[in-house]
Amino acid sequence: MYMRRINRLEHSPSVTEHDFNIFREIIACLKSAESEAKIGDIQKQLKKASFFKPLVNQMKVDGIGIEAGVTLSASEKIRFILDTLGVCGVLHTKKHKGSFYEYTNLAVAPRSSRSSDWAYPVDFWRGSDGIDWEAFGYWFGDYEKF
């Protein structure tokens, strides 16, 4: 839903220094994750980060994330970023590599548990898996700010 809203915009939203700072904080959190940390633990940790409360307050002021009666919370937006990093191959495991290295039909992709609703392959990611810097460089290497 969030991507649908962005795609309807007449112009692409410009990336601000604040956006880069948030992304840097997310990457720093991923880099410093404990070896057994799951992706849900990272999401909880990011909700305590310095950028989170101002992001929530700004969304309330701007009405960002409201589409067809559905509100995307700041927490859901962080989840969207983490899921996207998995699909891009930045967050994966050796066994579950994701789209950057191999094709996986996401309609039948495995899940870490039957109740998990994280996207594949980030669903299997642990802190010990770390960040795939090759995939990160492929997607974000053109940005000098990293």
N, C-alpha and C positions, 0 to 999 in steps of 0.2 A: 504494500500500500504506500509506503514511504517513497519508493522508487517511482511509482506511478505519479505521485504528486510532483516530484522533482521533474520528471519527464514532461509534464504538462506546462512547466514554466516556459515563458517566451525566451528567456535567456538563462544561461547556466549560472547558478549562484557562484560568486567568486569566493575563493578560499582566502580566509583572513589569517593573520598571525595568531589570533586566538584559536582558530581551528587547528593550526599546526601544533600549538601548545597542548591542546587536548590530545591529539594523536600521539605526540611525543610522550605524554604521561601514560597513555594506554600501552605503548611499546615498552616504556620503562617498567611498568607493572608486570608485563609479560616476561621481560628479561629477568626480573628479580623474583619470579614465582618460585615457591618451594617445589621440590621435586615431585611430590605427590599431589600438588594443587590441581584441581579440576577446573574446567572453564567456568563453571558456576561460581567457584571460589574467587576467580579473577573478577567476574562481574560484581560480586559483593564487595570486593576490595575497591573496585573503581567507583562504586557508589559512595565510598567514604573519601574519595579523592577531592582535592581542593576545587577542581573545576565543576564537580557534579551539582552542588546546590545552586550556584549561579546559573548553570545551564537549565535547571528545572525552573528557576524563577524567570529567566528570559523567555522560556517557552510559554509560561503562563501569560506574560505580558504580550508577546507577539502572536499568540494563538497558533504557534507552529505545531504541526503534527495532526491537525484536525482535518479529517477528510471523511465525508459521508457518515458523520456521526461517530467516527472512530478516533480516539486520541492515542497517539503513540507517546508513551512516557519517555523521559530521559533514559530510564533503565532499559527500555525496549530498544532505544537507539544505540546504546552501548552494545546490547546483545546483537543487533544488526551488524555493527562494525566487527565484532568478534566472529560472527558467522561468516561474514564476507572474507575475513582474513583466512578462514579455513578453506572456503571455496577457492580462493586465490592461491592456495598452497603455502601460505605463510605459516599457518598453524596446522600441523598434521603429525601423524606418527609414522614410524617406519613401515608398519603394516597397512595403515590407512593413509595413503598419500594425497588423495584429492585430485582435482582437475589439472593442476599444474604439471603433474608427472604422468598421470594415466587417466583414461576415461572411466568414469563411474556413473552408471545410470542412477541418478539421484532418486528416482521413483522407487527403486528397490535397494538402495544403499543400506548397509547394516546400521544398527543402532547399538549404543553401549548398553542400553537396557530398554525394556519395552515401554517404560514411562518417560524416557528422555525425549525432549522436544528440541534439542540442539541440532543444528545442521551437520551433515557429514562433511568433512572428517573431523571438525573441531569437537564433535561429540566425544571422541576418543582421546583428545589431547590431554596431556598432563604437563606440569611444569618441567619435568625432566626432558620432555621432547623439545623444549625451547622454540626458538624462532628460526625458520628456514630463511637465512639471509640471502640466498641465491634468488628465491622467489620474491623476497622483499625488494631486493635490488631491481628485479625485473619490473615490478609494478610501481615502485616509488623512487627508483634511482635517479630519475630526471629532476627531482625536487632537491635543490641544494640545501634546503632547510633541514634535511635529515643527515 
